[in-house]
Amino acid sequence: MNQIVCLFFITLFTASSAVAQNTRINDYNKIGWYAATGTFSFNSKWSAHLEYQWRRENYIKTWQQSLLRTGINYHANNSTTLRIGYAWAETYAYGDYPINGFGKTFTEHRMYEVATLAQRSGTVDISHRIMLEQRWLPRYASAASAKPDEWLFMNRARYMLRLQHALKGKTLEDKEPYVAVYDELFAGFGKNVNENIFDQNRLGILLGYRFSKNFRLEAGYLGQVVQLGREIGGRNVFQHNNGFILSSVVNVNL
């Protein structure tokens, strides 16, 4: 357990150090993320994954991003799940420094692979999620370009540590609340990575309620730090997006 806690705080320190220098441009935004995730089981080994995230700026007023993720899960054992899938993301021009240099809304296509490892230490449920993403992003030659002039291929690695604790008893049962905290670090790699080898970091602090083994809700604080892949005036740009997240999780046995 001590190793897990140390790793968690090292991750937070890495993200904090990346944004500490005062030579960087900081952009602050208020966000609200609304997510729905479903797992549809075919048998004890195989299931389908379906997820949609409605990500908003100014808490709910305007678009930040629309994300749809699908996949097939293989449950190797009680503690290990493997997934391969596809994701579509539509990213909008939000904040003072949009992700696209011309302020364009752009579409991104991804293939991804995930390994999720679950364990328990005392009364704490621990989850490790390791993800690799193969991303296709558009590049525009000018602000007048109606369509992408080319598509860039980029790689990204993600690691998320999540700790969860029941608020009644030692294990989480139906009709009981729980608390959870997670941190996820993103790192770009490969030939087309520019400024953002450190891509982003997300921190969540959640209060959840398990209605049954098939349905639960979570809500709480979400902090996102995003480094843009370009400089402005020779300075790196970091978005600090803070707000809340509301998620529903559904499990269906087919």
N, C-alpha and C positions, 0 to 999 in steps of 0.2 A: 504493500500500500504506500509506503514511503517513496518508492521509486515512481509510482504513478503521480503522487502529489508534486514531486520535484519536477517531473516532466511537464506537468500542467503549468507550473509557475515559470519554467524556462520558456515555454511557448508564449506566455503573456509578456515576459521581459523582452523577448525577441521582437514582438510586435511593437511594444512601447519604444524600444530603442530605435526602431526604424523610422519613427515619426518625430523624434525628439529634436532634430537639428532645426535651428531657427532660420536656416537659409532656404527652407522649403515653403511652398505655397500651401496653405491649408484652406479647405472649403468645407463648411459646416452645413449639414442638411438634417432635416427631421423626417423620419421614415416610419411607415407602418407596413408590416408584411402580414399577409393573410394566406395561410397555407392549408391544403387538404391533401392527405396522403392515404392511399389505400393499398393493402396487400391482399391478393386474391389467391388462395391456396388451392392447388389442384390435387396434391397429396402431401405426404410428410416431407418430401424432398424438393418439390418444385412449386413455385408460386410466381404470380405476375405482380409487378410494381407499377403504380400509377400515381402521379403527383402533379399538382398544379400550385404555383405560388403567384399571388397577385400582389406585387410589390409597388408601394405608393410613396410619393414624396409629399411633404407637408402633411404627414400622417395618413391622409386619405384623398386629398384634393386632386393630385396630378400623378401621372405615371412615373415610376422609376424603371420598372422592368416587369415583363411577363415571362414566366418560365414554366414549361411543360416537360416533365421527365417520365420516361417509360423504361421498363426493363424486365428481365427474367431473373428470378432468384433461384439459387441452388443452396439448400440447407444441408451443409455437409454433416453437421452434428448439432447438438443443442446450443453450442456456443459460437459456431462459425457459419456465416452466410456469405455467399459469393453472388455477385450480380454483374450482368453486362447489359448495356442499354443505350438509348438515344435520348438526347435532350435538345429542345428548341428554346431559344431565348430571344426576346425582342427587347432591346435596351433603348431607352428614350433619352432625350437631351434634358437633363435635370441638373440643378445646381449652377454655380457660377462658372464652373469649368467642366463642360460635358466630356464624357469619355471619348466620343468622336470629335476630332479636332475641328470639323466643320459644323458641329452642332446638329448632326443628323441622327435620326432614329435608325438603328441598324439591326439586322437579323444575324444570329449566330447559331450554327449547327454544331452539335457535339456527339461524339461517341464516348462512352465511359465504362470503366471497370471498377468494381468496389469489392473490398473485403471488410466485413464487420465482425469483430471479435468481442464477445461478451464474457464478463467474469464477475465474481462477487467477492468483496472483501468486507467481512463483518456484516454490517447492515447496509452497505453501500453497493449498488449495482453500477458497474463500470463498463463502458462501451468504447471500443477503439474503432474508428472508421478510417480506412485508407482508400483513397480514390485517385485514379489516373484519368485524365480527360484529354481527348484529342479534339481540338477546336478548329473550326473553319470560320474566320472572321472576314468581313468585307473591307476592301480598301477603295476609297474614292479619290480620283485625281483632283477634283475641285468641288467647291460647294454647289456648282451647277450640275454635277453628275447625277442623273436620275437613277442610275443603276451602278452597282460596284464595277470598278474597272478590273479588279482581280480579287481573288480570295487567298488569304494568308492562312497557312496551317501552323498551329501553335500547340505546344504541350503544357499541361499544368498538373501538378501533384497537390493533393490535399490530405491533411490529417486532422481528425477531430477526436477529442477526448471529451466524454460526457460522464458525469457523475450524477447518480439519482438516489434519493433517499425517501422512503415512505414516512409519512407523518403519523401513522398509527401502526404500532407493532413493528416487528422486524422485517416483514415482507409486505409487498404491496398486494392488496386484495381488491376485489370489486367494491365499488362505492366508497373508495378511500382517496384522500389527497396525497400528493407527494411534491417534493421540490427537486429541481434539477439545475445543473450548471454545465455549460459546455464551452469549449474554445476550439476554433478551427483555423488552421493556418494554411494559406494557399501559396504555392511557389511555382513560377513559370520556369520552363527550361527548354532548350533547343535553339536552333539558329535564328528564329524570328522573334525571340524575346528581346525587348528593348530595355527600358528603364526598370520595368517591374519584374525582376526575378522574385523579389518579395511582391506578391500580387495583392493579397489582402488578408485581413484577419477578422474573424467574427467571434463575439462573446455574447452568450445568452444566459440569462438568469430567469428561471421559469417556475411557475406554480402550476401544477397539473392536477387533474382529477380523473381517476379511472372509473368510468361508469360500469364497465364489464371488460372481460378479456378481449372483446371485439371493438370497443370504442373508448377513446379518451380524448380529453381536451387539454391544451397547454396554452398559457399566456404569460408574458413577462417582458423584461427589458432585452433589447437587442442593440448591440454596438458593432458597427462595421467600419473598418478602416480600409480604404482602397487606394492603391497607388496607380496613377495613370501611366500608360506606356509611353508617354512623351513628356518633354520638358517645355516650359513656357519661360522665355527669357533666360534660358540656361538654368532654370530651377525646377526641381521635381515637384509634382503636384499630388497632394494627398487629400482625399475626401474623408471626412469624419461624419459618418451617418449614424445618428442615434435616434432611437424611438422604441417601438414595441413590436412584438410578434404574437399572432394568434394562430394556433394550429389545431387541426383535428386529425386524428389517426384512427383509421378503420381497418379491421381485419375481417375478411369474409372467407369462409370455408365453402368452396364450390363442390 
